[in-house]
Amino acid sequence: MKKIKYYAALYSAKITTLALKIFGKKVPYYPGVIAQKVDKNFIMSSKKPSLIIGVTGTNGKTTVSTMLCDYFKNIGKAVVSNDGYNLDTGVAASLVKHTNIFGKLKGDVWILEVDERDSGDIFSKVEFDYLIVTNLFRDSMKRNAHVEYIFNLIKKNLNKKTKLILNADDIISSDLDKYNNAQYYSISKLNTDKDKQESKMCDIRYCPKCGNELVFEYVRYHHIGKVKCSKCDFKNKKAKYVANIDFNKNEIIINNDKYDLITNSIFNAYNLLSVVSLLYELNYPYKDIKKGLVNLKVDTSRWDETVVNDIKLNFILAKGQNSIACSTVFKYLKEEKDDKTVLLMLDDVEDNIESTETISWIYDADFEFLNDDKIKQIIVGGARCYDYKLRLLIAGVDESKIKVIPSEYDMPELIDFNKSKHIYLLFEVFALEKATEVKNNIIKRMGEINDKN
């Protein structure tokens, strides 16, 4: 009976895949919806690759998962992946896609991005060999409640056989080692690290062991850094994989092995370090890792760069209703040395469908980083553009720099290219399609510059 239900689910999902293709509908996760409706145990009943790797955490999941997929494909492995569809329906759809009508799956490694909020459901259906937890920060209040809530969800549902790859510089997520075998990675002190918090936000200020105040030796961003308890022996875990970074040379040295950085941001340095740490744990030699990571790039849905007529456009993800994600990007912009124009598309798409008046995250986010002389113009679009303008004014930004417009599609027309030749478009994660159209319109205007001169 179990086999009959499984094959009924598989064939139903395959027919759904074909129908979606015929009608030109791009809903890659939907076959997974059908498969699980027919057989709720579809994921558990399916054949699986011999190596199963999961990636979860607040930020960086998609980038790390994509890097791992690219690496294994580059070395000739057959990869099964949920392609960023990180709920259980996406997991099921990845099995449908790579399983033939006889129930045989073609794949050497299964790489799954796991939504941290949905991790309990997925962990109950998939036994991971390795799990990378990139970090844990506060996220959307409406969806994720509090970072401790997410920590406990992961802790409660982890399979004890799963080996964890954890960021030793994140004292929240690295504390998951109490329940599983783990290895850690870390980045040595940087000259940009601070001796005190620049941000208003810090998700952990008191020791989880004894409740006394934590003391930071240095802060990288938010609660990432080197820390110890003022009373007991609680402190950062000792890392097996330690990196030193030279942004001027665009390189990261991990345990004396040299790799090229994929971008000049600390966040992607951590992403790369997590990938390399996992590959070392899998006993891949340095030469093979180096070769497999050649020409590695961040997914263009997360970060992209275009240059036209000596004008540069950077397209950067900044999650809506996620004060940490926005603040880290704002800080990155402040540290970039050239004059710039910043476009903000931060309205949460889901919030537009099911609206909430909860805008407290805007006041958590460090808009103060945008109060910078090198930022010549800030253009804000979307239904909440006036809320963002008020927050920018509270942050001390000169009102003459701020332009607001309710329709994001009209934002490109407000750019004054005489003020700067570097444009940054920051967009919310679920607004990719709209943001891409805005990006293309900006590029079109960039191409017209010489025509007008």
C-alpha positions as MATLAB code, in Angstrom:
seq = 'MKKIKYYAALYSAKITTLALKIFGKKVPYYPGVIAQKVDKNFIMSSKKPSLIIGVTGTNGKTTVSTMLCDYFKNIGKAVVSNDGYNLDTGVAASLVKHTNIFGKLKGDVWILEVDERDSGDIFSKVEFDYLIVTNLFRDSMKRNAHVEYIFNLIKKNLNKKTKLILNADDIISSDLDKYNNAQYYSISKLNTDKDKQESKMCDIRYCPKCGNELVFEYVRYHHIGKVKCSKCDFKNKKAKYVANIDFNKNEIIINNDKYDLITNSIFNAYNLLSVVSLLYELNYPYKDIKKGLVNLKVDTSRWDETVVNDIKLNFILAKGQNSIACSTVFKYLKEEKDDKTVLLMLDDVEDNIESTETISWIYDADFEFLNDDKIKQIIVGGARCYDYKLRLLIAGVDESKIKVIPSEYDMPELIDFNKSKHIYLLFEVFALEKATEVKNNIIKRMGEINDKN';
ca = [
       0.000    0.000    0.000;
       2.865    2.366    0.845;
       4.448    1.745   -2.567;
       1.154    2.342   -4.350;
       0.693    5.699   -2.584;
       4.299    6.667   -3.312;
       4.054    5.944   -7.043;
       0.638    7.620   -7.242;
       2.238   10.723   -5.692;
       5.248   10.548   -8.010;
       3.173   10.157  -11.196;
       0.727   12.888  -10.122;
       3.649   15.242   -9.512;
       5.258   14.331  -12.854;
       1.988   15.052  -14.683;
       1.747   18.368  -12.807;
       5.291   19.227  -13.910;
       4.346   18.549  -17.537;
       1.138   20.584  -17.265;
       3.016   23.557  -15.790;
       5.477   23.394  -18.665;
       2.740   23.195  -21.314;
       0.881   26.192  -19.885;
       4.056   28.203  -19.281;
       3.596   28.450  -15.522;
       6.768   28.868  -13.459;
       5.912   27.354  -10.094;
       8.811   24.915   -9.521;
       7.702   23.898   -6.015;
       4.116   23.006   -6.979;
       4.816   19.374   -7.987;
       6.031   18.974   -4.397;
       2.676   20.258   -3.144;
       0.854   17.625   -5.221;
       3.234   14.817   -4.225;
       2.680   15.462   -0.520;
      -1.078   15.804   -0.910;
      -1.240   12.335   -2.444;
       1.308   10.820   -0.050;
       2.203   12.724    3.114;
       5.234   10.428    3.507;
       6.519   11.111   -0.007;
       9.833   12.635    1.102;
      10.576    9.828    3.551;
       9.583    7.143    1.012;
      11.749    8.525   -1.802;
      15.208    7.279   -2.732;
      17.916    9.737   -1.700;
      21.559   10.421   -2.597;
      24.262    8.978   -0.374;
      25.338   12.427    0.855;
      22.771   14.903    2.213;
      23.818   18.463    3.097;
      21.550   21.089    4.601;
      22.011   24.851    4.904;
      19.947   26.965    7.292;
      20.218   30.208    9.245;
      18.817   33.728    9.082;
      21.027   35.142    6.327;
      23.198   33.570    3.625;
      21.299   30.316    3.042;
      20.702   30.773   -0.664;
      24.243   31.980   -1.401;
      25.874   29.093    0.505;
      23.556   26.495   -1.068;
      24.262   27.863   -4.555;
      28.014   27.798   -3.921;
      27.844   24.178   -2.807;
      25.772   23.197   -5.854;
      28.232   24.956   -8.172;
      31.200   23.273   -6.505;
      29.839   19.735   -6.741;
      28.726   20.267  -10.340;
      32.185   21.612  -11.196;
      33.838   18.429   -9.906;
      31.456   16.225  -11.876;
      28.927   15.207   -9.241;
      25.222   14.826   -9.996;
      23.510   17.351   -7.740;
      19.943   17.285   -6.444;
      18.830   20.652   -5.042;
      15.671   22.518   -4.053;
      16.956   25.646   -5.862;
      16.044   28.082   -3.095;
      12.500   26.762   -2.566;
      13.279   26.111    1.059;
      10.011   24.799    2.499;
       9.042   21.117    2.529;
       7.199   21.533   -0.789;
      10.468   22.590   -2.443;
      12.253   19.623   -0.876;
       9.627   17.244   -2.271;
       9.754   18.954   -5.696;
      13.537   18.400   -5.876;
      12.964   14.656   -5.478;
      10.207   14.633   -8.117;
      12.484   16.422  -10.581;
      15.396   13.992  -10.191;
      13.466   10.720   -9.807;
      12.457    8.738  -12.892;
       9.116    6.966  -13.355;
      10.606    3.761  -11.906;
      11.423    5.499   -8.623;
      15.162    5.648   -9.256;
      16.909    8.866   -8.310;
      19.946   10.129  -10.195;
      22.137   12.086   -7.821;
      25.367   11.856   -5.836;
      24.638   14.654   -3.376;
      21.449   16.311   -2.134;
      21.896   19.984   -1.171;
      18.939   21.529    0.586;
      18.395   25.105    1.633;
      16.202   24.885    4.734;
      13.998   27.724    5.922;
      14.866   28.117    9.605;
      11.216   28.641   10.548;
      10.215   25.435    8.704;
      13.252   23.449    9.879;
      11.286   21.325   12.342;
       9.089   19.918    9.590;
      11.999   19.271    7.222;
      14.281   17.759    9.886;
      11.523   15.265   10.718;
      11.504   14.062    7.099;
      15.182   14.267    6.075;
      18.187   12.877    7.947;
      21.067   15.206    7.092;
      24.678   14.087    7.141;
      25.886   17.676    7.493;
      24.132   20.921    8.332;
      25.633   24.399    7.938;
      24.015   26.998   10.188;
      25.208   30.315    8.758;
      24.017   32.544   11.613;
      20.969   33.358   13.733;
      19.633   36.914   13.986;
      16.301   38.559   14.602;
      14.081   38.478   11.519;
      10.505   39.448   10.688;
       8.612   39.814   13.963;
       5.389   38.655   12.326;
       6.944   35.459   10.998;
       9.931   34.482   13.134;
       9.024   36.026   16.501;
      12.441   36.053   18.196;
      15.868   34.571   17.531;
      15.620   32.355   20.630;
      12.395   30.875   19.271;
      14.169   29.889   16.032;
      17.188   28.557   17.964;
      14.914   26.297   19.996;
      13.064   25.090   16.876;
      16.358   23.980   15.300;
      17.694   22.507   18.554;
      14.512   20.548   19.254;
      14.277   18.900   15.833;
      17.917   18.241   14.903;
      18.825   14.624   14.263;
      21.623   13.745   16.682;
      23.576   12.008   13.884;
      23.858   15.232   11.876;
      27.270   16.904   12.020;
      27.051   20.682   12.323;
      29.252   23.300   10.664;
      28.929   26.425   12.812;
      30.178   30.007   12.867;
      32.275   30.405   16.023;
      31.983   34.202   15.730;
      28.193   33.910   16.212;
      27.699   33.041   19.878;
      24.019   32.249   19.313;
      24.066   29.674   16.493;
      27.376   28.142   17.677;
      25.653   27.178   20.941;
      23.784   24.443   19.027;
      26.855   22.260   19.605;
      25.451   21.187   22.981;
      23.231   18.754   21.155;
      25.300   17.579   18.144;
      28.829   16.879   16.983;
      30.145   20.113   15.462;
      33.080   21.889   13.882;
      33.569   25.642   13.765;
      34.924   28.313   11.473;
      36.023   31.848   12.301;
      37.518   34.991   10.769;
      40.477   36.523   12.592;
      40.333   40.104   13.822;
      39.999   42.693   11.044;
      41.172   46.290   11.091;
      37.538   47.318   10.552;
      36.364   45.604   13.769;
      35.217   47.924   16.558;
      35.690   47.843   20.326;
      32.011   48.619   20.902;
      28.640   48.264   19.211;
      27.905   50.645   16.323;
      24.398   49.244   15.957;
      21.434   49.640   18.276;
      20.729   45.945   17.798;
      22.392   43.082   19.603;
      20.428   39.850   19.934;
      22.407   38.583   22.913;
      23.732   40.783   25.730;
      23.655   38.358   28.642;
      25.368   35.030   29.139;
      23.142   32.045   28.224;
      24.993   30.012   30.847;
      24.898   32.198   33.983;
      22.854   35.279   33.001;
      25.567   37.859   33.629;
      26.610   40.544   31.161;
      28.686   39.611   28.116;
      31.848   41.561   27.283;
      32.958   42.062   23.663;
      36.686   42.174   22.960;
      35.720   43.369   19.487;
      32.527   43.661   17.458;
      32.337   42.908   13.730;
      28.639   43.578   13.310;
      25.722   43.163   15.703;
      26.594   40.184   17.956;
      29.238   38.787   15.580;
      32.703   39.115   17.106;
      34.865   37.947   19.993;
      33.028   37.773   23.302;
      33.197   36.290   26.777;
      31.095   36.308   29.921;
      32.002   38.821   32.619;
      31.627   36.119   35.296;
      31.758   32.507   34.039;
      33.799   30.635   31.416;
      31.357   31.144   28.527;
      33.087   32.441   25.369;
      33.409   31.840   21.612;
      34.020   28.273   20.561;
      37.503   27.365   19.343;
      37.488   27.206   15.549;
      39.126   24.446   13.534;
      39.017   26.553   10.362;
      40.383   30.081   10.811;
      40.471   32.653    8.018;
      42.479   35.811    7.452;
      41.173   38.277    4.880;
      42.924   40.774    2.643;
      40.216   42.765    0.867;
      42.846   44.760   -1.071;
      44.126   41.548   -2.668;
      40.623   40.060   -2.839;
      41.749   36.920   -1.033;
      40.886   34.818    2.003;
      43.444   32.493    3.590;
      41.902   29.538    5.419;
      44.320   27.461    7.499;
      47.163   28.681    5.208;
      45.240   27.804    2.012;
      44.530   30.766   -0.275;
      41.197   31.372   -2.051;
      39.714   34.236   -4.054;
      36.869   36.204   -2.491;
      33.686   36.315   -4.570;
      32.799   39.883   -3.495;
      34.360   42.447   -1.196;
      31.782   42.011    1.597;
      32.390   40.351    4.950;
      29.086   38.498    4.615;
      30.168   36.626    1.498;
      33.559   35.975    3.098;
      31.679   34.108    5.846;
      29.579   32.320    3.215;
      32.684   31.128    1.373;
      34.378   30.115    4.630;
      31.402   27.954    5.621;
      31.522   26.165    2.258;
      35.264   25.513    2.411;
      34.989   24.315    6.032;
      32.380   21.740    5.025;
      34.509   20.547    2.097;
      37.486   20.107    4.423;
      35.265   18.035    6.718;
      34.403   15.889    3.692;
      38.177   15.381    3.228;
      38.457   17.117   -0.130;
      42.078   18.250   -0.683;
      42.952   21.922   -1.151;
      43.782   21.573   -4.869;
      40.407   19.988   -5.615;
      38.524   22.622   -3.614;
      40.449   25.464   -5.244;
      39.754   24.070   -8.713;
      36.073   23.451   -7.971;
      35.558   26.994   -6.691;
      37.008   28.706   -9.782;
      34.684   31.352  -11.251;
      32.312   31.004   -8.332;
      29.753   33.825   -8.227;
      26.996   35.011   -5.944;
      23.533   34.274   -7.327;
      22.423   37.354   -9.297;
      19.149   37.322   -7.352;
      21.247   38.313   -4.318;
      23.983   40.539   -5.740;
      24.775   41.801   -9.221;
      26.878   44.517  -10.821;
      26.484   46.300  -14.158;
      28.721   48.992  -15.653;
      27.551   51.195  -18.557;
      29.194   54.453  -19.709;
      31.440   54.455  -16.606;
      28.356   54.338  -14.366;
      28.191   51.388  -11.980;
      24.957   49.812  -10.714;
      24.990   47.369   -7.792;
      21.867   45.274   -7.255;
      21.792   44.094   -3.612;
      19.283   42.053   -1.618;
      18.040   43.644    1.627;
      15.239   41.644    3.239;
      12.035   43.504    4.015;
      11.009   43.488    7.712;
      14.503   42.202    8.561;
      16.297   44.957   10.449;
      19.584   43.045   10.669;
      19.784   42.296    6.940;
      19.019   45.910    6.043;
      21.447   47.291    8.607;
      24.339   45.143    7.426;
      23.825   46.390    3.864;
      23.534   50.002    5.076;
      26.833   49.586    6.936;
      28.437   48.128    3.804;
      27.338   51.199    1.824;
      28.774   53.551    4.448;
      32.151   51.785    4.249;
      32.333   52.046    0.457;
      34.583   55.007   -0.348;
      33.026   56.519   -3.477;
      30.109   58.941   -3.878;
      26.840   57.108   -4.391;
      23.100   57.222   -4.992;
      20.974   54.737   -3.024;
      17.564   53.421   -4.109;
      15.448   51.667   -1.470;
      12.761   49.104   -2.386;
      12.106   47.675    1.079;
       8.328   47.102    1.141;
       7.620   43.489    2.059;
       5.595   41.884   -0.751;
       3.827   39.486    1.605;
       2.931   42.437    3.817;
       1.247   44.061    0.809;
      -0.933   40.954    0.448;
      -1.725   40.571    4.152;
      -0.967   44.004    5.549;
       0.207   44.730    9.076;
       0.723   48.030   10.823;
       3.809   46.661   12.566;
       6.616   48.897   11.333;
       8.814   48.668   14.422;
      11.546   46.942   12.403;
      12.172   50.237   10.586;
      13.169   51.764   13.920;
      15.329   48.742   14.805;
      17.241   49.086   11.517;
      20.325   51.312   11.502;
      19.305   53.947    8.961;
      21.960   56.095   10.673;
      24.555   54.394    8.450;
      22.916   56.191    5.503;
      23.615   59.560    7.108;
      26.902   59.866    5.278;
      28.481   62.624    3.201;
      29.385   60.156    0.433;
      25.695   59.320   -0.105;
      24.513   62.122   -2.384;
      20.957   60.992   -3.058;
      18.472   58.539   -1.500;
      15.420   57.553   -3.546;
      12.680   55.657   -1.699;
       9.833   53.850   -3.437;
       6.791   51.869   -2.377;
       3.633   52.242   -0.318;
       5.613   52.930    2.867;
       7.999   55.421    1.267;
       6.938   58.186    3.683;
       7.589   55.911    6.692;
      11.126   55.370    5.411;
      11.568   59.085    4.773;
      10.580   59.862    8.378;
      13.076   57.255    9.622;
      15.818   58.765    7.443;
      15.068   62.222    8.839;
      15.219   60.879   12.396;
      18.593   59.347   11.449;
      19.801   62.837   10.570;
      19.811   62.537    6.772;
      19.523   65.923    5.027;
      15.983   66.179    3.637;
      17.293   67.664    0.386;
      18.954   64.313   -0.376;
      15.717   62.322   -0.049;
      13.273   61.695   -2.895;
      10.111   59.632   -2.335;
       7.679   58.110   -4.813;
       4.914   55.549   -4.131;
       5.506   53.611   -7.381;
       8.839   51.802   -7.439;
       8.687   51.682  -11.233;
       9.134   55.479  -11.343;
      12.288   55.493   -9.216;
      14.809   55.405  -12.120;
      13.523   58.752  -13.431;
      14.532   60.469  -10.183;
      18.221   59.540  -10.418;
      20.535   62.515  -10.923;
      23.647   61.049  -12.557;
      25.468   64.359  -12.067;
      25.543   63.694   -8.312;
      27.265   60.302   -8.484;
      28.352   57.591  -10.909;
      27.669   54.706   -8.547;
      24.096   53.540   -8.018;
      22.975   51.029   -5.394;
      19.540   49.423   -5.721;
      18.494   47.675   -2.481;
      15.457   45.418   -2.792;
      13.300   43.143   -0.654;
      13.690   39.394   -1.146;
      10.203   38.671   -2.542;
      10.238   41.683   -4.882;
      12.855   40.233   -7.238;
      10.690   40.434  -10.372;
       9.728   44.054   -9.746;
      13.273   44.980   -8.692;
      14.697   43.392  -11.840;
      12.408   45.539  -13.986;
      13.511   48.652  -12.074;
      17.148   47.590  -12.502;
      16.697   47.177  -16.256;
      15.150   50.635  -16.495;
      18.087   52.127  -14.616;
      20.497   50.384  -17.008;
      18.518   51.811  -19.913;
      18.934   55.323  -18.488;
      22.647   54.669  -17.929;
      22.951   53.757  -21.621;
      21.308   57.006  -22.656;
      23.848   59.225  -20.881;
      26.268   59.561  -23.817;
      23.385   59.981  -26.260;
      22.249   63.102  -24.390;
      25.741   64.568  -24.032;
];
